[in-house]
Structure formats: C-alpha cells, structure tokens
Amino acid sequence: MIDRLRTLLPALLLGVAGIVGVAAADDDKKERFLLKRTDSVGERYRGQSVRVLDAQLTQGGKRVGGGKQVVEERSKFVEETLEVREDGTVVSKRMYEQAVRTVHKGGKPETTNTALHGQTLSIVERDGAIAYELAGVGKMQADPSKIPVARIVYLALPADPVAVRDSWEIDVEKVGKAIYGPTFNDTLYDAKGEITVKGLKRHHGEECVRLKLAFGLERAKTQVVAGLAYKIEGEVLFSPALGRILAFDVKGPRSADDLKTNTTTIGTVRITFDAEPLD
C-alpha cells in the first residue's frame, strides 16, 4: 500500500499543480479595465442629481420640529470642461437649468428654487480639492454635511487595471484630507470604505464598469466642529473610455449636527446622479 502511494503521489502533485496553473492562466485572461479619471477641454455632459433626506430633527435626544419630514433636492445642468492645466488643475462650468428644494411635511409639498437655479457655477479642481464660484455672487463653500459621492470614488480609483470581482479598500486618509481638509485626523474622524468591481453595463451607449461602493464616516462633535455620521452603499457606473462617472445610486443612514441651533438631524439619505455625454 505504501509503495502504491509513493507511485501515485507524483501524479497527484502534478494534478494539483495543473489545477493551480489553469486557475492562474484563467486569472491572467480576465479582461481588465483602467479606472482613471480623464478630462478634456470642450467635453460636455447633461447631468441631473437627486438627493432625498428622510429625517427627524432632534434636540437633546428628543424629537422636535413636529415630526419627520422629507427634503428632496433636484438639479438639472450642463457641465463643460473649460481648461486642463499642466499641474492637473481642471476648470469647468456648470449651467443650472433647474435647482429646486421640496419639503414634504404634513400637507402640500413646498418647492422653492435654490441659489443655483438658473445660475452658472465655476468649478476649479486639483488633487481632489475643489473650489466653487457663483456668477454674480462670488466664492461658495460646499455644504460640509452633504456626502460628495463622486469625489470619494474619483479619489479612490486604483492606479492599476482591475477585473470583475476585484476589490480594494479606500484610502480614507487621502479621501478625507482632500474633502475635509487639514482637520481630518484620527482624533476627530473614523472612516472606512471598500469598492468592488461587479461587472459591466451599458449606459448612454457607453460600456461602463459597475462598481459597488461602501463607505462610512463619523466625525466627532466639538465646540467648533459639527458632528457628522453616514454610511452609504450602492452602485456606481464608470466609463473607462470617457474616464468619467456616468451614474450612481447610493443610500444609507445619516446624521448631522447644527451647532447654531444645537440640534441633530437623524434619518436616511438617497443620492442619485446621471450624466449623459453630449456631442
């Protein structure tokens, strides 16, 4: 029996090696995609975004403000890249056809135009940092309580090509410092995220890579910094050919403090985005 095993052992080892070799070969044959953002002067996109916050206002742990309310923000715009500089700075403008805010609470919904409605917004981006300027108004600050989904994904794209079922952890320090600035540190913030390649899908005639995004962040409340916590999951469509996000749909729990009123908004948020390339 022992002699027979000695005879079979080399064959068994060769079989295992063959299986491993086939798996490695199959892995090498996987189609890979380079997920890199690219910007070209003159490119234009027609975009629309929707943000729905279903939440309750609280103060000292008690409900205030007359119960839950749903706040829906919708915008439609055309965005054009104006300049791509050698240092990586990208200058673009976003012309808003519509930017409205609807509050659903109790009776009839109330809709009002936001400051962006009918306006043109100038955008300057570099290394994930971003600056806004509204025509006729001046510089604007991004709302720190809102979740910048596209910026998170762009900052988290890997340098090497990826294949379906590949996944990677998000570099939260890189993302956090680009979005939240030098105040981002381990003392105030706790963040974690991952992206997984789920497959392919055509969108607006473009072959897109389906990415599953999972990202969570908590920021501690201080006397000068408002507390913030959210955890979003959902799908992102990225076009390797265009180097652009063409759509996403994410949702999850969210809470945010208001230092002026000493209140906290607690609920769920859903954010959708779509961008159609224009000729």
Secondary structure, DSSP 4 states (H G I P E B T S, - for coil): -HHHHHHHHHHHHHHHHHHHHHHHHHHHHS--B-------TT-EEEEEEEEEEEEEEEETTEEEEEEEEEEEEEEEEEEEEEEE-TTS-EEEEEEEEEEEEEEE-SSS-EEEE-TTTT-EEEEEEETTEEEEEETTTEEE---TTS--HHHHHHHH--SS-B-TT-EEE--HHHHHHHHHGGG--TTTEEEEEEEEEEEEEEETTEEEEEEEEEEEEEE---SSS--EEEEEEEEEEEETTTTEEEEEEEEEEEEEEETTTTEEEEEEEEEEEEEEEE-
